[in-house]
Amino acid sequence: MKKITILFAFLLATNFIISCADGKASTKVNKQNLDTAKTRDAEIKQGVASISFDKKEFDFGTVNEGEIVETVFKVTNSGTTDLVITNATGSCGCTVPVWPKAPIKPGETGDIAVKFNTSGKPNRQMKTVTLTANTESGREVLTLRGSVTPKAK
């Protein structure tokens, strides 16, 4: 019984060795993936985009319920490569951001316009806009805060 087990283990090991010897890893490399990786690595060596704002928080003070509060955040690319903002999301449906879709070149600025609809939002409010970008952290947060005077009932 021991001889059969040893023979089976030997045949199994031989099968693995023979099956691996036929194929060479270099023949299985996709050349297109290699070129894409080289391009990506060259972009990474240029550095990441860096973002700076004229303000990260906007205090709209006290407004009446139903008013629409608007502000513009100035964004500057202070990095060495193009800044690309891929998404901007408000913390709720009442906060709507509009951001530049085109890349922002190093040293240039762009505007992020934000509207906050105060309907149905009485009292102290704090809303955020989360930016997804090619910065080191990958996301940036802008804040709107203030007080909304409720409608008289």
C-alpha positions as CSV (number, residue, x, y, z in Angstrom):
1,M,0.0,0.0,0.0
2,K,2.9,2.3,0.8
3,K,4.5,1.7,-2.5
4,I,1.3,2.6,-4.4
5,T,1.0,5.8,-2.4
6,I,4.6,6.8,-3.1
7,L,4.2,5.9,-6.8
8,F,1.0,8.0,-7.0
9,A,2.7,11.0,-5.4
10,F,5.7,10.6,-7.8
11,L,3.4,10.5,-10.8
12,L,1.5,13.5,-9.6
13,A,4.7,15.5,-9.0
14,T,6.0,14.5,-12.4
15,N,2.8,15.7,-14.0
16,F,3.1,19.1,-12.4
17,I,6.7,19.5,-13.5
18,I,6.1,18.4,-17.1
19,S,3.0,20.7,-17.4
20,C,4.9,23.7,-16.2
21,A,7.9,23.2,-18.5
22,D,5.9,23.5,-21.7
23,G,4.7,27.1,-21.4
24,K,7.0,30.1,-21.0
25,A,5.7,33.0,-19.1
26,S,7.1,35.6,-21.5
27,T,4.8,34.2,-24.3
28,K,1.7,34.8,-22.1
29,V,2.4,38.5,-21.5
30,N,-0.1,40.8,-23.3
31,K,1.9,43.5,-25.0
32,Q,-1.0,46.0,-24.9
33,N,-1.2,45.7,-21.1
34,L,2.5,46.2,-20.9
35,D,2.3,49.5,-22.9
36,T,-0.6,50.7,-20.8
37,A,1.4,50.0,-17.6
38,K,4.4,51.9,-18.9
39,T,2.2,55.0,-19.8
40,R,0.5,54.8,-16.4
41,D,3.9,54.6,-14.6
42,A,5.2,57.7,-16.5
43,E,2.1,59.7,-15.4
44,I,2.6,58.6,-11.8
45,K,6.2,59.8,-11.9
46,Q,5.0,63.3,-12.8
47,G,3.3,63.5,-9.4
48,V,-0.3,63.9,-8.3
49,A,-2.5,66.9,-8.8
50,S,-2.8,69.1,-5.8
51,I,-5.9,71.1,-5.1
52,S,-6.4,74.3,-3.1
53,F,-9.5,76.4,-2.5
54,D,-10.2,80.0,-1.8
55,K,-12.5,78.7,1.0
56,K,-13.5,75.2,2.1
57,E,-16.5,76.4,4.1
58,F,-19.2,78.9,3.3
59,D,-21.4,80.4,6.1
60,F,-24.6,81.7,4.5
61,G,-25.8,83.3,7.7
62,T,-29.5,83.4,8.4
63,V,-32.0,83.0,5.5
64,N,-35.7,82.4,5.2
65,E,-37.0,78.9,4.5
66,G,-37.7,78.5,0.7
67,E,-34.7,80.7,-0.4
68,I,-32.0,79.2,-2.6
69,V,-28.5,79.9,-1.3
70,E,-25.7,80.0,-3.9
71,T,-22.0,80.2,-3.7
72,V,-18.9,79.6,-5.8
73,F,-15.8,77.8,-4.5
74,K,-12.6,78.7,-6.5
75,V,-10.4,75.7,-7.1
76,T,-6.7,76.1,-8.0
77,N,-4.5,73.3,-9.3
78,S,-1.4,73.7,-7.3
79,G,0.2,70.5,-8.4
80,T,2.4,69.4,-11.3
81,T,-0.1,67.5,-13.4
82,D,-3.7,68.1,-14.6
83,L,-6.4,68.1,-11.9
84,V,-9.4,66.0,-12.9
85,I,-12.5,66.3,-10.8
86,T,-14.5,63.2,-11.7
87,N,-17.5,63.7,-9.4
88,A,-19.1,66.1,-7.0
89,T,-21.9,64.9,-4.7
90,G,-24.0,66.9,-2.3
91,S,-24.9,65.4,1.1
92,C,-28.6,65.5,0.1
93,G,-30.7,66.3,-2.9
94,C,-31.1,69.9,-1.7
95,T,-27.4,70.6,-2.3
96,V,-26.5,70.6,-6.0
97,P,-22.9,71.2,-7.2
98,V,-21.7,72.0,-10.7
99,W,-18.0,71.4,-11.3
100,P,-15.6,71.8,-14.2
101,K,-15.6,68.6,-16.3
102,A,-12.4,69.5,-18.2
103,P,-9.0,68.9,-16.6
104,I,-7.6,72.0,-14.8
105,K,-4.0,72.6,-15.9
106,P,-1.3,73.3,-13.2
107,G,-1.6,76.8,-11.9
108,E,-5.1,77.4,-13.4
109,T,-8.4,77.8,-11.6
110,G,-11.9,76.5,-11.9
111,D,-15.3,77.2,-10.3
112,I,-17.5,74.9,-8.3
113,A,-20.9,76.4,-8.1
114,V,-23.2,75.1,-5.3
115,K,-26.9,75.7,-4.8
116,F,-28.7,74.8,-1.5
117,N,-32.5,74.8,-1.5
118,T,-33.7,75.6,2.0
119,S,-37.3,74.4,1.4
120,G,-38.2,72.0,4.1
121,K,-34.9,72.6,5.9
122,P,-35.6,74.8,8.9
123,N,-33.1,75.7,11.7
124,R,-29.3,75.1,11.8
125,Q,-28.0,73.5,8.6
126,M,-24.7,72.0,7.6
127,K,-24.4,70.5,4.1
128,T,-21.4,69.1,2.4
129,V,-20.2,68.6,-1.2
130,T,-17.7,65.7,-1.7
131,L,-15.3,66.0,-4.6
132,T,-13.7,63.0,-6.2
133,A,-10.5,63.9,-7.9
134,N,-7.0,62.7,-8.8
135,T,-5.4,64.2,-5.7
136,E,-3.4,62.4,-3.1
137,S,-6.3,61.8,-0.8
138,G,-8.7,61.2,-3.7
139,R,-11.5,63.2,-2.1
140,E,-12.1,66.7,-0.8
141,V,-15.0,68.0,1.2
142,L,-16.6,71.5,1.0
143,T,-19.1,72.7,3.6
144,L,-22.1,75.1,3.6
145,R,-23.5,76.1,7.0
146,G,-26.0,78.5,8.4
147,S,-29.4,79.0,9.8
148,V,-32.8,78.8,8.1
149,T,-35.7,80.7,9.6
150,P,-38.8,78.4,9.5
151,K,-41.9,79.6,7.6
152,A,-44.8,80.9,9.8
153,K,-47.5,78.3,10.1
